[in-house]
């Protein structure tokens, strides 16, 4: 998202790490 760009990155990164 735009306002929650940080959260977006965290979610995607976390998903990638989990996988």
N, C-alpha and C positions, 0 to 999 in steps of 0.2 A: 504493500500500500504506500501512499504518499506520506501521510502523517505518521503512520506506524511503520516507516521503512525499516527502522531498526528491528522491530519485532518480526517483520517479514524475513529479514536476513537470518535472524536467530532461528526461526521456525524451519526454514529451508536447510540451514546449516545443520541443525540438530537432527533433522530427518536424514540428511546425508550421512552424518556420523553414526546414527543408529543403524543405518543400513550398511 
